[in-house]
Amino acid sequence: MTNLSPVTLERVIATMKSFDVDLEPLGDDDVAAVATLNDTAMTFAVLGSSLIVRGDVVTERTLADADPTLHLAANQINSVTFGARATIAEHAENLIVRTERDIPIAAGMNDEQLNTSLRGAVDAVLAAQDGIRAAAEDLEELRKQVEAELDGPA
């Protein structure tokens, strides 16, 4: 029988350390820790029955830009299997590309399960960030092509 231990922030920090990633705890409540991976601000939070792995990238775009490209790119990512959800946060001056994956932890996990789950979640969150970047670039190129065709020879 496998011994399943509760997933704590301490265990998450130790597991990420085994990947050569140093997490810095936020506050003294042992709920969340942060690190930067591939220019992505990563947050790891143990909340009740879930371990949340979130990646945020602040963009140059603002709400005032009224450009739907990032929202469309997030929708595109959410329509395919990347293993992480994507959204565009609008509660800051600049838009934030947010990708996130939840890991169910209510039953606890052994070290191997936690290791595998964390590796998969981090990979999925970062892949979704890459996917949004690529989708946004493709959509921007398509927009330029359509505008060029509409503005074509007079």
MOFEN-V122415 format. One line per field, one symbol per residue. phi: phi as a letter, one per 30 degrees, with the letter a starting at -180 (. if undefined). Layout:
phi=???
This chain:
phi=.ddccedcdeddddddddciccccdcicchcbbbacbhicdcbcbcbicbcccbbbbdcddceddhcdeddddddddddbdcibdbacdccbecdcdcbabccdbedibdddddedddedddedddddddddeddddddddddddddddddeec
